[in-house]
Amino acid sequence: MNIIFIVYLLATTASIVAGAPQLKKLVATKRSDEFSLATWVVWLLAQVVQLVYALSVNDRLYAVVCISWLTFYFVIVGLIIKYRHPVLAAVKDVS
């Protein structure tokens, strides 16, 4: 196992862990008004392309990393959609 492999794994893990505060904030506040849905969707779609590339070159490590990121992006996008405009959701429940 060479050094760049280890550095890549550490950097990727640190990057995903660094996103945890975004996830925590969404869950705690149950509001996503300050999150850009378009930006997160673009990142999600870019990750899909990267996963396809990783699979096409048979790079298992890169594919695992892509799947990890995809999972994170799907969760964030799902929560952004779920918590977008909670006032409108409350109005719909009243009628």
C-alpha positions as CSV (number, residue, x, y, z in Angstrom):
1,M,0.0,0.0,0.0
2,N,1.6,3.3,-1.1
3,I,1.5,6.6,0.7
4,I,-0.8,8.3,-1.8
5,F,-3.4,5.6,-1.2
6,I,-3.3,6.2,2.5
7,V,-3.4,10.0,2.1
8,Y,-6.4,9.7,-0.3
9,L,-8.3,7.5,2.1
10,L,-7.6,10.0,5.0
11,A,-8.5,13.0,2.9
12,T,-11.7,11.5,1.7
13,T,-12.8,10.4,5.1
14,A,-12.0,13.8,6.6
15,S,-14.0,15.5,3.8
16,I,-17.1,13.4,4.4
17,V,-16.8,13.9,8.2
18,A,-16.4,17.6,7.6
19,G,-19.8,17.6,6.0
20,A,-21.4,16.3,9.2
21,P,-22.2,19.8,10.6
22,Q,-24.4,20.5,7.5
23,L,-26.3,17.3,8.2
24,K,-26.5,18.1,11.9
25,K,-27.8,21.6,11.2
26,L,-30.5,20.4,8.9
27,V,-31.7,17.8,11.3
28,A,-31.6,20.2,14.3
29,T,-33.3,23.2,12.8
30,K,-35.6,21.3,10.4
31,R,-35.2,24.2,8.0
32,S,-33.3,24.3,4.7
33,D,-33.9,27.8,3.4
34,E,-30.3,28.7,3.6
35,F,-29.1,25.6,1.7
36,S,-29.0,25.8,-2.1
37,L,-30.9,22.8,-3.5
38,A,-29.5,23.5,-7.0
39,T,-25.9,23.4,-5.8
40,W,-26.4,20.1,-3.8
41,V,-28.1,18.5,-6.8
42,V,-25.3,19.5,-9.1
43,W,-22.8,18.0,-6.7
44,L,-24.9,14.8,-6.5
45,L,-25.1,14.5,-10.3
46,A,-21.4,15.1,-10.6
47,Q,-20.8,12.3,-8.2
48,V,-23.0,10.0,-10.3
49,V,-20.7,10.7,-13.2
50,Q,-17.6,10.1,-11.1
51,L,-19.1,6.7,-10.0
52,V,-19.8,5.7,-13.6
53,Y,-16.2,6.6,-14.4
54,A,-14.8,4.7,-11.4
55,L,-16.8,1.6,-12.4
56,S,-15.7,2.0,-16.1
57,V,-12.1,1.9,-15.1
58,N,-12.6,-0.9,-12.5
59,D,-11.3,1.2,-9.6
60,R,-12.9,-0.3,-6.6
61,L,-11.5,2.2,-4.1
62,Y,-12.7,5.2,-6.1
63,A,-16.1,3.5,-6.6
64,V,-16.4,3.1,-2.8
65,V,-15.5,6.7,-2.2
66,C,-18.0,7.8,-4.8
67,I,-20.7,5.7,-3.2
68,S,-19.9,7.2,0.2
69,W,-20.3,10.7,-1.3
70,L,-23.4,9.8,-3.2
71,T,-25.0,8.5,0.1
72,F,-24.1,11.8,1.8
73,Y,-25.5,13.9,-1.1
74,F,-28.7,11.9,-1.3
75,V,-29.3,12.4,2.5
76,I,-28.6,16.1,2.3
77,V,-30.7,16.7,-0.8
78,G,-33.5,14.6,0.7
79,L,-33.4,16.7,3.9
80,I,-33.3,19.9,2.0
81,I,-36.4,18.9,0.1
82,K,-38.1,17.6,3.2
83,Y,-37.5,20.8,5.3
84,R,-37.9,23.3,2.5
85,H,-40.7,25.8,3.2
86,P,-42.1,24.3,6.5
87,V,-44.6,27.1,6.7
88,L,-46.2,26.0,3.5
89,A,-46.4,22.4,4.7
90,A,-48.1,23.6,7.9
91,V,-50.7,25.5,5.9
92,K,-51.4,22.4,3.8
93,D,-52.0,20.4,6.9
94,V,-54.5,22.9,8.3
95,S,-56.9,22.8,5.3
